[in-house]
Amino acid sequence: MTIDIRVWENATKPTREGINLPLLRWQSICDNLQNINDAIQHLKQGVNLRLHIGKDVFVCVNSDYLCINIRQFLYPPNETILKPAKKGITLSLPEWKTLIDVIPQIEKAVPEVKTMIPCWQTHDNQEGLWNCSECFGHCSEYLNNISAERRKVCTRKKKIRKWLETQETFGLHRQVNRKFPRAQVISPYIDYQWDVDTAVLTTYTKDNDGYAYFVLAIDVFSRFIWTKVLRSTKGAEMRDTLESIFREGRKPTKFRSDKGVEYKNRRLQDYSKKEV
């Protein structure tokens, strides 16, 4: 299902001037209405806005033209500057206001818009976000258009990802999403189920006397938490860590973790099957 914003001829026949938006991109416009309207209010002050709403589509507010442009932007061959394509629509300020006024009618006709999860919130980690054509499609196209010589200088996506992971500010200022669908977990009593995960703190290894990880285990029912520090996530050390937690006197009936390699090794698997 899509939302079609288009110019019609005599209100009876659609023209080619317009753009077809998947629900996720329409939702992105609705979520950023405040930012777009703020830019419109400050047009005379020279404020410009280019908002990415999905893949290669942007919403642009330009003080030179006093309009709102919802348009596809592409990289011409061997160029590194985005250029507007034919696919899109330019709205005057009254036309934009009309579009905003019909949002409640669209939400009534397409109720799925209200319950959709933004694409960037569905990724498990930064790598998934970077590889998503919807979230970073224009970045992938940019990197693909860089020549071989320029690519060596500009660094590939993998190196960019690794560099970002080493930057403390990237994690500190990343938006925290606290409202998202969670799988229902039913725990009838204490120690019925534990959830276990590993946190990575390799950036602070020198400051933490060589400790680069810590394991966190939580009892789902009582919310009691255990934490143990690790120098590595090798099988023997993971097993010893889990054993030290069990020696404190409590063991779960069920034990749940993610699919990390530290939980798939044979030593830990054999030990957990024996003890849990």
LINVEN-V853131 format. One line per field, one symbol per residue. ss: DSSP state (h for helix, s for strand, l for the rest). phi: phi as a letter, one per 20 degrees, with the letter a starting at -180 (. if undefined). A space follows every 10 residues. Layout:
ss=???
phi=???
This chain:
ss=lssssssssl llssssssss sshhhhhhhh hlhhhhhhhh hlhhhlllss ssssllssss ssllllssss ssssslllll lsssssssss slhhhhhhhh hlhhhhhhhl lhhhhlllhh hllllhhhhh llhhhhhhhh hhhhhllhhh hhhhllhhhh hhhhhllhhh hhllllllll llllllllll llssssssss lhhhllllll llsssssssl llllssssss llllhhhhhh hhhhhhllll lllsssslll hhhllhhhhh hhhhhl
phi=.cdddbedel mccfdefrbd dggfffffff fdgfffffff fdgfenfdcc dedqlddcdd ccffdlbddd bfdcefgmcd dfcfeffqbd dfffffffff feggfffffc ffgfdfeggf eeefbfffff effffcffff ffffefffff ffffmegfff fffgfeefff ffdffedddb fcffddcfbf mfbddcbddd cffdgffdln edbbecccff femfcdccec ebdfgfffff ffffffffoc cefcccbeef ffeeffffff ffffed
